[in-house]
């Protein structure tokens, strides 16, 4: 039986690939899903619906189309990993963590120690806080093979 893990958050590093390689090396039967990580494609997700008058409405339209994918995959996941990177503020990642909390969906946060304070509520709802992708893989290994 496959375990479904949704990898949410930061799109500017290869953290998803690191977790996937680690899970594969550990022999874990995991199906990974993720949001669209091509920034331009994500921003244009709703462009086929018509040209809005301004940037706010373009973002609004595309975020609703992206939400179809995001909500469905979070709901189908057994576990969600939410990554907060160092370079950008990922408001979408915080939203995904809140959605997990509302659904009582287990989630792990992945971020450095220097942003613990601004993420205190997000981390309080998480089942684990990791600072490295290796810690995420070890948590997944424990969950699936303990």
Backbone as a printed PyTorch tensor [residue, N CA C, xyz], in Angstrom:
tensor([[[  0.8330,  -1.1740,   0.0000],
         [  0.0000,   0.0000,   0.0000],
         [  0.8830,   1.2450,   0.0000]],

        [[  0.6410,   2.1400,  -0.9110],
         [  1.4120,   3.3730,  -1.0050],
         [  0.9300,   4.4050,   0.0050]],

        [[  1.8670,   5.1800,   0.4870],
         [  1.6070,   6.2940,   1.3860],
         [  1.6930,   7.5520,   0.5230]],

        [[  0.7360,   8.4530,   0.6490],
         [  0.6890,   9.6560,  -0.1780],
         [  1.1640,  10.8630,   0.6220]],

        [[  2.1700,  11.5480,   0.0840],
         [  2.7540,  12.7090,   0.7550],
         [  2.7180,  13.8990,  -0.2030]],

        [[  2.1110,  14.9870,   0.2270],
         [  2.0600,  16.2190,  -0.5440],
         [  3.1790,  17.1310,  -0.0560]],

        [[  3.9880,  17.6360,  -0.9790],
         [  5.1300,  18.4880,  -0.6560],
         [  4.7850,  19.9350,  -0.9830]],

        [[  4.4440,  20.7000,   0.0330],
         [  3.9560,  22.0680,  -0.1090],
         [  5.0670,  23.0780,   0.1760]],

        [[  4.9400,  24.2380,  -0.4430],
         [  5.7850,  25.3610,  -0.0410],
         [  6.8320,  25.7680,  -1.0430]],

        [[  7.8980,  26.2790,  -0.5270],
         [  8.9830,  26.9260,  -1.2510],
         [  9.3430,  26.2070,  -2.5520]],

        [[  9.5000,  26.9860,  -3.6340],
         [  9.7460,  26.3760,  -4.9540],
         [ 11.1110,  26.7290,  -5.5380]],

        [[ 11.9830,  27.3560,  -4.7720],
         [ 13.2260,  27.8690,  -5.3440],
         [ 14.4540,  27.0030,  -5.0680]],

        [[ 14.2860,  25.8850,  -4.3770],
         [ 15.4000,  24.9570,  -4.1370],
         [ 14.9340,  23.5420,  -4.4750]],

        [[ 15.8430,  22.5800,  -4.3920],
         [ 15.5190,  21.1970,  -4.7720],
         [ 15.1460,  20.3120,  -3.5750]],

        [[ 14.5710,  20.8950,  -2.5380],
         [ 14.2450,  20.1340,  -1.3390],
         [ 13.3020,  18.9670,  -1.6260]],

        [[ 12.3970,  19.1250,  -2.5660],
         [ 11.4770,  18.0330,  -2.9110],
         [ 12.2470,  16.8340,  -3.4540]],

        [[ 13.1690,  17.1030,  -4.3550],
         [ 13.9760,  16.0220,  -4.9400],
         [ 14.8210,  15.3370,  -3.8720]],

        [[ 15.3510,  16.0970,  -2.9250],
         [ 16.1410,  15.5080,  -1.8410],
         [ 15.3010,  14.5220,  -1.0320]],

        [[ 14.0850,  14.9090,  -0.6920],
         [ 13.1970,  14.0170,   0.0660],
         [ 12.8410,  12.7970,  -0.7650]],

        [[ 12.5230,  12.9920,  -2.0320],
         [ 12.1610,  11.8680,  -2.8830],
         [ 13.3250,  10.8890,  -3.0300]],

        [[ 14.5430,  11.3920,  -3.2330],
         [ 15.7180,  10.5080,  -3.3290],
         [ 15.9400,   9.7580,  -2.0240]],

        [[ 15.8110,  10.4620,  -0.9080],
         [ 16.0010,   9.8270,   0.3950],
         [ 14.9710,   8.7440,   0.6680]],

        [[ 13.7250,   9.0040,   0.3100],
         [ 12.6610,   8.0160,   0.5080],
         [ 12.8930,   6.7970,  -0.3690]],

        [[ 13.3280,   7.0370,  -1.5930],
         [ 13.6140,   5.9280,  -2.5040],
         [ 14.7750,   5.0950,  -1.9730]],

        [[ 15.8350,   5.7480,  -1.5040],
         [ 16.9950,   5.0470,  -0.9550],
         [ 16.6200,   4.2320,   0.2790]],

        [[ 15.6470,   4.7200,   1.0330],
         [ 15.1910,   4.0060,   2.2400],
         [ 14.1690,   2.9200,   1.9170]],

        [[ 13.8050,   2.7910,   0.6470],
         [ 12.8490,   1.7660,   0.2450],
         [ 11.4250,   2.0470,   0.6940]],

        [[ 11.0640,   3.3090,   0.7930],
         [  9.7230,   3.6710,   1.2610],
         [  8.7510,   3.7250,   0.0910]],

        [[  7.5790,   3.1420,   0.2830],
         [  6.5420,   3.1210,  -0.7410],
         [  5.7040,   4.3870,  -0.6070]],

        [[  6.2040,   5.4610,  -1.2090],
         [  5.5540,   6.7630,  -1.0940],
         [  5.2730,   7.3210,  -2.4790]],

        [[  4.0720,   7.8440,  -2.6510],
         [  3.7230,   8.6050,  -3.8410],
         [  3.7510,  10.0680,  -3.4270]],

        [[  4.6150,  10.8350,  -4.0720],
         [  4.7400,  12.2530,  -3.7690],
         [  3.9390,  13.0750,  -4.7670]],

        [[  3.2510,  14.0830,  -4.2590],
         [  2.5700,  15.0560,  -5.1070],
         [  3.0020,  16.4460,  -4.6580]],

        [[  2.7400,  17.4340,  -5.5050],
         [  3.2010,  18.7920,  -5.2110],
         [  2.3880,  19.7920,  -6.0100]],

        [[  2.4770,  21.0510,  -5.6240],
         [  1.8540,  22.0930,  -6.4410],
         [  2.6560,  22.2540,  -7.7260]],

        [[  2.1460,  23.0640,  -8.6300],
         [  2.9090,  23.4250,  -9.8190],
         [  4.0830,  24.2770,  -9.3420]],

        [[  5.3000,  23.8370,  -9.6440],
         [  6.4790,  24.5540,  -9.1540],
         [  7.1090,  25.4620, -10.2060]],

        [[  6.5300,  25.5230, -11.3820],
         [  6.9480,  26.4790, -12.4020],
         [  6.1990,  27.7760, -12.0940]],

        [[  6.9380,  28.7670, -11.5760],
         [  6.3210,  29.9870, -11.0800],
         [  5.4630,  30.6850, -12.1450]],

        [[  5.9940,  30.8020, -13.3470],
         [  5.2440,  31.4810, -14.4160],
         [  3.9760,  30.7220, -14.7770]],

        [[  4.0710,  29.3960, -14.8300],
         [  2.8910,  28.5820, -15.1530],
         [  1.8310,  28.7100, -14.0590]],

        [[  2.2590,  28.7220, -12.8170],
         [  1.3230,  28.8750, -11.7040],
         [  0.6300,  30.2330, -11.7560]],

        [[  1.4090,  31.2690, -12.0280],
         [  0.8290,  32.6170, -12.1250],
         [ -0.1710,  32.7260, -13.2740]],

        [[  0.0110,  31.9080, -14.3070],
         [ -0.8490,  31.9520, -15.4900],
         [ -1.9450,  30.8930, -15.4790]],

        [[ -2.1550,  30.2320, -14.3630],
         [ -3.0910,  29.0990, -14.3020],
         [ -4.5030,  29.4590, -14.7490]],

        [[ -4.9190,  30.6770, -14.5460],
         [ -6.2680,  31.0730, -14.9200],
         [ -6.3550,  31.9280, -16.1690]],

        [[ -5.2380,  32.1330, -16.8290],
         [ -5.2320,  33.0210, -17.9970],
         [ -6.1640,  32.5490, -19.1070]],

        [[ -6.3930,  31.2740, -19.2050],
         [ -7.2790,  30.7560, -20.2540],
         [ -8.7400,  31.1530, -20.0340]],

        [[ -9.0440,  31.6860, -18.8620],
         [-10.4230,  32.0710, -18.5390],
         [-10.7510,  33.4990, -18.9840]],

        [[ -9.7520,  34.2040, -19.4600],
         [ -9.9720,  35.5780, -19.9080],
         [ -8.9740,  36.5160, -19.2790]],

        [[ -8.7870,  37.6710, -19.8770],
         [ -7.8030,  38.6390, -19.3920],
         [ -8.4590,  39.5880, -18.3910]],

        [[ -8.0730,  39.4770, -17.1290],
         [ -8.6100,  40.3900, -16.1160],
         [ -8.1000,  41.8210, -16.3310]],

        [[ -8.7920,  42.7600, -15.7220],
         [ -8.4560,  44.1760, -15.8780],
         [ -7.1380,  44.5580, -15.2020]],

        [[ -6.7820,  43.8760, -14.1200],
         [ -5.5390,  44.2230, -13.4270],
         [ -4.9200,  42.9870, -12.7700]],

        [[ -3.7210,  43.1910, -12.2070],
         [ -2.9620,  42.1020, -11.6140],
         [ -3.6590,  41.4090, -10.4530]],

        [[ -4.3960,  42.1800,  -9.6520],
         [ -5.1060,  41.5590,  -8.5350],
         [ -6.0550,  40.4810,  -9.0370]],

        [[ -6.8400,  40.7890, -10.0520],
         [ -7.8300,  39.8350, -10.5450],
         [ -7.1790,  38.6770, -11.2890]],

        [[ -6.0350,  38.9240, -11.9290],
         [ -5.3050,  37.8090, -12.5550],
         [ -4.8380,  36.8450, -11.4700]],

        [[ -4.2410,  37.3780, -10.4020],
         [ -3.7900,  36.5330,  -9.2960],
         [ -4.9700,  35.7960,  -8.6570]],

        [[ -6.0690,  36.5060,  -8.4840],
         [ -7.2690,  35.9110,  -7.8840],
         [ -7.7710,  34.7330,  -8.7370]],

        [[ -7.8610,  34.9640, -10.0250],
         [ -8.3330,  33.9430, -10.9590],
         [ -7.4010,  32.7260, -10.9630]],

        [[ -6.1060,  32.9700, -11.0420],
         [ -5.1430,  31.8620, -11.0820],
         [ -5.0740,  31.1320,  -9.7490]],

        [[ -5.2010,  31.8570,  -8.6530],
         [ -5.1510,  31.1870,  -7.3530],
         [ -6.3280,  30.2430,  -7.1780]],

        [[ -7.4660,  30.5790,  -7.7230],
         [ -8.6320,  29.6950,  -7.6380],
         [ -8.4200,  28.4270,  -8.4610]],

        [[ -7.8180,  28.5670,  -9.6480],
         [ -7.5250,  27.3810, -10.4580],
         [ -6.4640,  26.5300,  -9.7590]],

        [[ -5.4190,  27.1670,  -9.2320],
         [ -4.3930,  26.4200,  -8.4940],
         [ -4.9850,  25.7160,  -7.2780]],

        [[ -5.9710,  26.3230,  -6.6420],
         [ -6.5820,  25.7320,  -5.4530],
         [ -7.2770,  24.4050,  -5.7520]],

        [[ -7.7460,  24.2330,  -6.9690],
         [ -8.3540,  22.9390,  -7.3240],
         [ -7.3310,  21.8320,  -7.1140]],

        [[ -6.1210,  22.0390,  -7.6300],
         [ -5.0520,  21.0540,  -7.4950],
         [ -4.6010,  20.9250,  -6.0370]],

        [[ -4.3090,  22.0670,  -5.4270],
         [ -3.7590,  22.0710,  -4.0710],
         [ -4.7050,  21.4120,  -3.0710]],

        [[ -5.9460,  21.8410,  -3.0510],
         [ -6.9010,  21.2840,  -2.0840],
         [ -7.1300,  19.8010,  -2.3160]],

        [[ -7.2620,  19.4020,  -3.5700],
         [ -7.4930,  17.9890,  -3.8710],
         [ -6.3230,  17.1400,  -3.3970]],

        [[ -5.1100,  17.5700,  -3.6950],
         [ -3.9440,  16.7700,  -3.3230],
         [ -3.7090,  16.7610,  -1.8230]],

        [[ -3.9650,  17.8720,  -1.1450],
         [ -3.8530,  17.8720,   0.3160],
         [ -4.8890,  16.9300,   0.9130]],

        [[ -6.1100,  16.9910,   0.4340],
         [ -7.1620,  16.1210,   0.9620],
         [ -6.8490,  14.6480,   0.7220]],

        [[ -6.2180,  14.3140,  -0.4050],
         [ -5.8910,  12.9260,  -0.7220],
         [ -4.6370,  12.4340,  -0.0090]],

        [[ -3.8190,  13.3400,   0.4850],
         [ -2.5540,  12.9660,   1.1170],
         [ -2.7670,  12.3200,   2.4800]],

        [[ -1.8580,  11.4110,   2.8080],
         [ -1.8110,  10.8580,   4.1620],
         [ -1.0530,  11.7980,   5.0880]],

        [[ -0.1380,  12.5560,   4.5150],
         [  0.7230,  13.4680,   5.2650],
         [  1.1490,  14.5960,   4.3300]],

        [[  1.3520,  15.7790,   4.8880],
         [  1.8110,  16.9270,   4.1140],
         [  3.1020,  17.4420,   4.7430]],

        [[  4.0870,  17.7390,   3.9030],
         [  5.3130,  18.4000,   4.3430],
         [  5.2360,  19.8310,   3.8310]],

        [[  5.3650,  20.7980,   4.7450],
         [  5.2630,  22.2050,   4.3860],
         [  6.6220,  22.8650,   4.5930]],

        [[  7.2340,  23.2830,   3.5010],
         [  8.5750,  23.8840,   3.5120],
         [  8.4850,  25.4050,   3.4660]],

        [[  9.1620,  26.0350,   4.4250],
         [  9.3110,  27.4850,   4.4440],
         [ 10.7790,  27.7840,   4.1840]],

        [[ 11.0680,  28.4170,   3.0530],
         [ 12.4410,  28.7250,   2.6830],
         [ 12.9370,  29.9930,   3.3380]],

        [[ 14.2250,  30.2530,   3.1110],
         [ 14.8700,  31.4070,   3.7290],
         [ 14.7410,  32.6760,   2.9030]],

        [[ 14.5420,  32.5340,   1.6020],
         [ 14.6130,  33.6770,   0.7120],
         [ 13.3030,  34.4550,   0.5890]],

        [[ 12.1890,  33.7850,   0.5670],
         [ 10.9010,  34.4430,   0.3500],
         [  9.9370,  34.0720,   1.4700]],

        [[  8.9580,  34.9130,   1.6930],
         [  7.8890,  34.5690,   2.6230],
         [  6.8550,  33.7690,   1.8420]],

        [[  6.5910,  32.5660,   2.2730],
         [  5.6670,  31.6970,   1.5560],
         [  4.2940,  31.7210,   2.2410]],

        [[  3.5090,  32.7260,   1.8990],
         [  2.1810,  32.8410,   2.4860],
         [  1.3180,  31.6530,   2.0650]],

        [[  1.5190,  31.1690,   0.8400],
         [  0.7540,  30.0120,   0.3840],
         [  1.0610,  28.7830,   1.2360]],

        [[  2.3080,  28.6340,   1.6620],
         [  2.6730,  27.4970,   2.5030],
         [  1.9690,  27.5990,   3.8590]],

        [[  1.9100,  28.7960,   4.4120],
         [  1.2050,  28.9830,   5.6850],
         [ -0.2770,  28.6710,   5.5220]],

        [[ -0.8410,  29.0740,   4.3950],
         [ -2.2440,  28.7590,   4.1170],
         [ -2.4370,  27.2440,   4.0370]],

        [[ -1.5290,  26.5450,   3.3420],
         [ -1.6300,  25.0820,   3.2330],
         [ -1.5480,  24.4240,   4.6030]],

        [[ -0.6590,  24.9130,   5.4630],
         [ -0.5500,  24.3550,   6.8170],
         [ -1.8500,  24.5790,   7.5870]],

        [[ -2.4310,  25.7570,   7.4520],
         [ -3.7100,  26.0290,   8.1150],
         [ -4.8220,  25.1390,   7.5880]],

        [[ -4.8030,  24.8830,   6.2890],
         [ -5.7960,  23.9870,   5.6940],
         [ -5.6320,  22.5780,   6.2630]],

        [[ -4.3790,  22.1400,   6.3840],
         [ -4.1280,  20.8230,   6.9980],
         [ -4.6650,  20.7890,   8.4270]],

        [[ -4.3940,  21.8300,   9.1900],
         [ -4.8710,  21.8830,  10.5720],
         [ -6.3920,  21.8240,  10.6190]],

        [[ -7.0540,  22.5520,   9.7210],
         [ -8.5160,  22.5440,   9.6920],
         [ -9.0740,  21.1690,   9.3470]],

        [[ -8.3500,  20.4330,   8.5110],
         [ -8.7850,  19.0840,   8.1220],
         [ -8.3290,  18.0050,   9.0990]],

        [[ -7.5710,  18.3800,  10.1200],
         [ -6.9180,  17.4220,  11.0190],
         [ -6.0080,  16.4860,  10.2260]],

        [[ -5.3740,  17.0320,   9.1930],
         [ -4.4410,  16.3010,   8.3340],
         [ -3.0470,  16.4200,   8.9400]],

        [[ -2.3580,  15.3150,   9.1940],
         [ -1.0040,  15.4190,   9.7500],
         [ -0.0790,  16.1850,   8.8090]],

        [[  0.7320,  17.0680,   9.3980],
         [  1.7220,  17.7690,   8.5930],
         [  3.0070,  17.9930,   9.3720]],

        [[  4.0760,  18.0770,   8.6030],
         [  5.4200,  18.3410,   9.1130],
         [  5.8400,  19.6910,   8.5510]],

        [[  6.4280,  20.5380,   9.3880],
         [  7.0180,  21.7610,   8.8600],
         [  8.5100,  21.5300,   8.6660]],

        [[  9.0510,  22.1880,   7.6630],
         [ 10.4710,  22.1010,   7.3280],
         [ 10.9760,  23.5150,   7.1440]],

        [[ 11.7980,  23.9720,   8.0960],
         [ 12.3590,  25.3270,   8.0010],
         [ 13.5060,  25.4760,   8.9810]],

        [[ 14.2700,  26.5280,   8.7730],
         [ 15.4140,  26.7960,   9.6370],
         [ 14.9560,  27.3590,  10.9830]],

        [[ 15.8790,  27.3070,  11.9320],
         [ 15.5680,  27.7490,  13.2850],
         [ 15.3310,  29.2550,  13.3760]],

        [[ 15.8950,  30.0240,  12.4580],
         [ 15.7750,  31.4760,  12.5640],
         [ 14.3870,  32.0140,  12.2410]],

        [[ 13.4680,  31.1640,  11.7880],
         [ 12.0940,  31.6300,  11.5740],
         [ 11.0860,  30.8770,  12.4590]],

        [[ 11.5880,  30.3400,  13.5620],
         [ 10.7090,  29.6540,  14.5090],
         [  9.6490,  30.6110,  15.0500]],

        [[ 10.0590,  31.7990,  15.4560],
         [  9.0990,  32.7190,  16.0770],
         [  7.9440,  33.0940,  15.1480]],

        [[  8.1940,  33.5330,  13.9040],
         [  7.0450,  33.8870,  13.0650],
         [  6.1740,  32.6970,  12.6840]],

        [[  6.7070,  31.4890,  12.8400],
         [  5.9270,  30.2890,  12.4900],
         [  5.4250,  29.5290,  13.7210]],

        [[  5.4320,  30.1890,  14.8700],
         [  5.0910,  29.4710,  16.1080],
         [  3.7100,  28.8280,  16.0760]],

        [[  2.7150,  29.5040,  15.5250],
         [  1.3770,  28.9080,  15.4590],
         [  1.3240,  27.7760,  14.4350]],

        [[  1.9990,  27.9620,  13.3180],
         [  2.0550,  26.9130,  12.2870],
         [  2.7410,  25.6800,  12.8540]],

        [[  3.8760,  25.8830,  13.5320],
         [  4.6000,  24.7570,  14.1320],
         [  3.8130,  24.1040,  15.2640]],

        [[  3.0410,  24.8950,  15.9980],
         [  2.2570,  24.3380,  17.1010],
         [  1.2270,  23.3360,  16.6040]],

        [[  0.7320,  23.5340,  15.3840],
         [ -0.2360,  22.6060,  14.8120],
         [  0.3960,  21.4290,  14.1030]],

        [[  1.6960,  21.5150,  13.8540],
         [  2.3940,  20.4560,  13.1180],
         [  2.6340,  19.2310,  13.9940]],

        [[  2.7820,  18.0870,  13.3530],
         [  3.1220,  16.8540,  14.0740],
         [  4.6220,  16.7330,  14.2830]],

        [[  5.4050,  17.4550,  13.5000],
         [  6.8580,  17.4730,  13.6630],
         [  7.4010,  18.7190,  12.9930]],

        [[  8.5210,  19.2090,  13.5120],
         [  9.2570,  20.3030,  12.8850],
         [ 10.6300,  19.7650,  12.5320]],

        [[ 10.9930,  19.8560,  11.2730],
         [ 12.2950,  19.4050,  10.8030],
         [ 13.0820,  20.5920,  10.2730]],

        [[ 14.4030,  20.4960,  10.4020],
         [ 15.2700,  21.5310,   9.8560],
         [ 16.0340,  21.0410,   8.6340]],

        [[ 15.9870,  19.7410,   8.3650],
         [ 16.6770,  19.1850,   7.2000],
         [ 15.7690,  18.1930,   6.4780]],

        [[ 16.0650,  17.9940,   5.2130],
         [ 15.3090,  16.9980,   4.4470],
         [ 15.6070,  15.5920,   4.9630]],

        [[ 16.8120,  15.3700,   5.4820],
         [ 17.1330,  14.0550,   6.0690],
         [ 16.2250,  13.7580,   7.2600]],

        [[ 15.9230,  14.7600,   8.0640],
         [ 15.0060,  14.5570,   9.1940],
         [ 13.6040,  14.2030,   8.6970]],

        [[ 13.1770,  14.8250,   7.6000],
         [ 11.8740,  14.4900,   7.0230],
         [ 11.8710,  13.0290,   6.5890]],

        [[ 12.9160,  12.6220,   5.8700],
         [ 12.9950,  11.2270,   5.4010],
         [ 12.9990,  10.2710,   6.5790]],

        [[ 13.7390,  10.5810,   7.6300],
         [ 13.7780,   9.7010,   8.7970],
         [ 12.4090,   9.6310,   9.4750]],

        [[ 11.6990,  10.7420,   9.5140],
         [ 10.3440,  10.7410,  10.0670],
         [  9.4320,   9.8620,   9.2190]],

        [[  9.5230,   9.9840,   7.9170],
         [  8.7300,   9.1400,   7.0180],
         [  9.0930,   7.6680,   7.1970]],

        [[ 10.3870,   7.3850,   7.3210],
         [ 10.8320,   6.0000,   7.5380],
         [ 10.2120,   5.4400,   8.8050]],

        [[ 10.2500,   6.2180,   9.8830],
         [  9.6740,   5.7650,  11.1440],
         [  8.1840,   5.5100,  11.0100]],

        [[  7.4820,   6.4370,  10.4000],
         [  6.0340,   6.3070,  10.2440],
         [  5.6710,   5.0520,   9.4550]],

        [[  6.4340,   4.7460,   8.4370],
         [  6.0980,   3.6310,   7.5580],
         [  6.7110,   2.2890,   7.9510]],

        [[  7.8090,   2.3150,   8.7070],
         [  8.5080,   1.0530,   8.9730],
         [  8.7080,   0.7320,  10.4410]],

        [[  8.2550,   1.5680,  11.3470],
         [  8.4910,   1.3070,  12.7760],
         [  7.7340,   0.0770,  13.2320]]])
